[in-house]
Amino acid sequence: MIRTSLGASGIPIRRSKPTKGDKVFSAMSHIMLVTWTIIVVLPLMWTFVSSFKSTSEIFSSPFSWPRKPHWDNFSNAWSEAHIGDYFLNTIVVVFSALAIVMILGAMCSYVLARYSFRGNKIIYMLMLAGNTFPIFLAVVPLFFTLKNLELTNTVTGLVVTYVAFALPFTVFFLYAFFKTLPFEVYEAARIDGAGEWKIFFRVMLPMAKPGFASVAIFNFLGLWNQYLIPIAINSNEENYVLSQGLASFATKMGYEVDFGALFASVTLTVIPVLVVYVIFQRQLHGSVSQGTMK
């Protein structure tokens, strides 16, 4: 059934009445979204609440609210468990790798999208192939390569490896944005006397800002939560990142784990990711929809 109503300009707008199938699909979609939300949110809430409990209270009443908040769990996690040191290492490694991969990825995707030269398609296909290569298959050759270069157990080795694994996705994501930018803007900048570097940094890159922001957020989330790469190439505790620090904190304590401090450590690890997503979620959703529309 089709209903007709008048729009703001007086033009009739035809709206179709939802069918029974549409209502069933909508109901099932909402049920799945609610279920997924519960699966994701409940463990986070339980971890957050447990971070204010003592170890005995966690085991005696794991699903109740803390009788008295144990704020010392966070200070113990930060100092005694060395989460503060691991947090600083993670910030240095992640943001260094993020800055490098975003600059290199933007340059590479811009050249592949805007210039025609021999081997252009081959390079782009190799970049796409990098997205299909599982990390765990590269662990052994990666370790020996970094060992020969004397980059194992170093911050530099972690940064270089993070950049190598994040670059293919960055190029793949930004390629579509640079591909759809109007060529007339480039020609106008050339007529005004701008060089290639100035056109890229002052004209083209700001026009691709939505895609640039999105891929930066995706890369941040992926690099911050990375575990397999640092555990494979870094055994120096001074250079541990947060994922390694949490694992070592649980194993060092043996049977006397301070679970309150452990949950506090997990909370401190998760908070930056949640803050980044909450702040930039609107930018993320808008830029992804822009990319799909293009």
PyMOL commands that set and color helices and strands:
alter all, ss='L'
color gray80, all
select helices_A, chain A and resi 20-50+55-60+72-79+83-114+120-131+135-148+155-179+183-191+196-207+209-224+228-233+237-239+242-253+259-293
alter helices_A, ss='H'
color red, helices_A
select strands_A, chain A and resi 2-6+12-16
alter strands_A, ss='S'
color yellow, strands_A
deselect
rebuild
show_as cartoon
